[in-house]
Amino acid sequence: MTVAADDRLTDATRMLAAAGIANARREMRLLEALADGDETRFVEYIRRRAAHEPYSRIRGAREFWSLDLALSPETLDPRPDSETLIEAALALLPDRAAAIEVLDLGTGTGALLLAFLTEFRAATGFGVDIAAGAVETARRNATALGLAARANFVTGDWAEINLDPADVILANPPYIPTDALAKLPPEIARFDPRVALDGGRDGLAAYRVLAPVVHRVLRPQGVAFFELGAGQAEMAGRIVAGCGLRAAGTRCDLAGRERCLMLRHA
């Protein structure tokens, strides 16, 4: 490496560190590799990361459940915490060969549905999202992963669209209280779509809409898996109980927080 090149990388690292980016040197190295020798792209990537755009957004993809999923401005950036729902499903549904019909409400990139289909090889699924751009991204991801024949996606509102009965329902609804949005890290607040984050005054508005939909669509012996925000399990359980459902347990994420609420018919 020449002195000039070394200075360039040092300056890039300092720029990221000055912007408050943790592990600035590691981030610089990731962006250098992503630029693949193109100096103009490297400079642009450093500028974008210094503005707190996540590496995954710059790359245009995120790994989830070992799947490489394309992102778009209309999709939430799926995070490892959401994998807790797939872990819960695997623990509760041991028959990987079952011909399960699964519904993913608020599908975004298709992360939950596509991860589920990779584990349950005879399952078929249907993903719904209110954002047309998210639905198009999910379709592209399904095609790229060879799952398009088992995964369909549609743009629509949970409460209004006609949905077929499902054995399993997955949902990662918006659950951040509105007043807390401004306190989120800029990587989330600036770059994830607000509609995928804003859970209303108490963070539970989407659960109030989801509960009657799940009661109507979930088959009698079926199970639903909802992602939760911190400390929301008890209140979410009360909400669903008022709609003829019952909390059938929770599963914690790697940090020990109750991340997944499992639901069945009461």
Rosetta blueprint (number, residue, H / E / L):
1 M L
2 T L
3 V H
4 A H
5 A H
6 D H
7 D H
8 R H
9 L H
10 T H
11 D H
12 A H
13 T H
14 R H
15 M H
16 L H
17 A H
18 A H
19 A L
20 G L
21 I L
22 A L
23 N L
24 A H
25 R H
26 R H
27 E H
28 M H
29 R H
30 L H
31 L H
32 E H
33 A H
34 L H
35 A H
36 D L
37 G L
38 D L
39 E H
40 T H
41 R H
42 F H
43 V H
44 E H
45 Y H
46 I H
47 R H
48 R H
49 R H
50 A H
51 A L
52 H L
53 E L
54 P L
55 Y H
56 S H
57 R H
58 I H
59 R H
60 G L
61 A E
62 R E
63 E E
64 F E
65 W L
66 S L
67 L E
68 D E
69 L E
70 A E
71 L L
72 S L
73 P L
74 E L
75 T L
76 L L
77 D L
78 P L
79 R L
80 P H
81 D H
82 S H
83 E H
84 T H
85 L H
86 I H
87 E H
88 A H
89 A H
90 L H
91 A H
92 L H
93 L L
94 P L
95 D L
96 R L
97 A L
98 A L
99 A L
100 I L
101 E E
102 V E
103 L E
104 D E
105 L E
106 G L
107 T L
108 G L
109 T L
110 G L
111 A H
112 L H
113 L H
114 L H
115 A H
116 F H
117 L H
118 T H
119 E H
120 F L
121 R L
122 A L
123 A L
124 T E
125 G E
126 F E
127 G E
128 V E
129 D E
130 I L
131 A L
132 A H
133 G H
134 A H
135 V H
136 E H
137 T H
138 A H
139 R H
140 R H
141 N H
142 A H
143 T H
144 A H
145 L L
146 G L
147 L L
148 A L
149 A L
150 R L
151 A E
152 N E
153 F E
154 V E
155 T E
156 G L
157 D L
158 W L
159 A L
160 E L
161 I L
162 N L
163 L L
164 D L
165 P L
166 A E
167 D E
168 V E
169 I E
170 L E
171 A E
172 N L
173 P L
174 P L
175 Y L
176 I E
177 P L
178 T H
179 D H
180 A H
181 L H
182 A H
183 K H
184 L L
185 P L
186 P H
187 E H
188 I H
189 A H
190 R L
191 F L
192 D L
193 P L
194 R H
195 V H
196 A H
197 L L
198 D E
199 G L
200 G L
201 R L
202 D L
203 G L
204 L L
205 A H
206 A H
207 Y H
208 R H
209 V H
210 L H
211 A H
212 P H
213 V H
214 V H
215 H H
216 R H
217 V H
218 L E
219 R E
220 P E
221 Q E
222 G E
223 V E
224 A E
225 F E
226 F E
227 E E
228 L L
229 G L
230 A L
231 G L
232 Q L
233 A H
234 E H
235 M H
236 A H
237 G H
238 R H
239 I H
240 V H
241 A H
242 G L
243 C L
244 G L
245 L E
246 R E
247 A E
248 A E
249 G E
250 T E
251 R E
252 C E
253 D L
254 L L
255 A L
256 G L
257 R L
258 E E
259 R E
260 C E
261 L E
262 M E
263 L E
264 R E
265 H E
266 A L
